[in-house]
């Protein structure tokens, strides 16, 4: 699946179990907080074509999106809102989809 794609896929999560599952799928997994610029920069966010934010907490999702936008203004950001009422907030933070 994704682990066989000819591109780099990094999964960043605070939950070690999720990171372990990502690694089991052949992805690069990192236990870290993606709302911190130093984490994003260490992972090379400025080279990313796409960032996908799926965290269910709308405040944390907005913080991550804003930080990605600062560190990598040209990266396309796709975000998932847990509830429809949060979607506009994610767009306002800098997500494109």
N, C-alpha and C positions, 0 to 999 in steps of 0.2 A: 504494500500500500504506500503510504506517504514516505516511509523509510527507503523506498526504492526509487524515489523521484530524484532527478539529477539536479537537485537544489538543496540548499541548507534550510532546515526547518528547526527552529529552537522553540522549546516549550519552557516558559518561565512561570513558576507557580510557587506559592508558599507551602503547599502540601507535598511532602516527600512521596506520598503514595501516588499522586498524579504524575509527578516527575518520573518515578520508577516505571509507571505504565507507559509513559512516552518513550523512555529509553528501551523498554521491552519491544516497542514498535519500530525501533531503529532510529528514533529521533534524538536530537540533542536535548537533554533535559537539565534545567537549572533550578535549584531551590533558591529563590530570591524574590525580592519585591520590585516589580517592574515600574513602580511609581518613582523610583530613584534614578536620577540622571546617570550616576556613576555605574549602575547596573546596566542600563541600556547602552551606554557608551562602551563598557567592557565587552558586551555581546556584539558590538558592531552595528547598532541600529542605523547608523548613518549609511550603511551599505544595503539595508533592507529595501526591497521593492514594495513589500506589503507587510503590514502588521495587523494581526487579528486579535481583538480584545474581547474575551468572552466572560469575564468575571461578572457574577450576578449583582454585586454591590454597586449601585450607580455612582456613589461618591468615589469609590476606588477606581472604577472604570474611567470616570472623567479625569481623575488625577493622572492615570496612566496615559490616556489619550493626549492630555495637555503636555505631559513630559515628552512623549514621542514627538509631538508637533514641534517642541522646542529643540530637541536633539536632532531631529531628522525631518525638516519641513517638507521635503519632497516625497516622503514615504506615504503610500496610500494606506489609509487606516480603515479597516472594516471592524465594526463593533456590534455586539449583540446586547440588546437591552432585555432585561428580564421581563419587564412590563412595557407595554406600548407607551405609557405616559412618560417613560424615561428616554425615548428615542430622540426627541428633539434636543434634550440636554447633551446627548452624546454627539450629535451633529454640531451643536454650539461649541463643544469642547475641541472639535477638530476632526471628527470622524467623517469620512466621505460616504460610507455605506453602513 
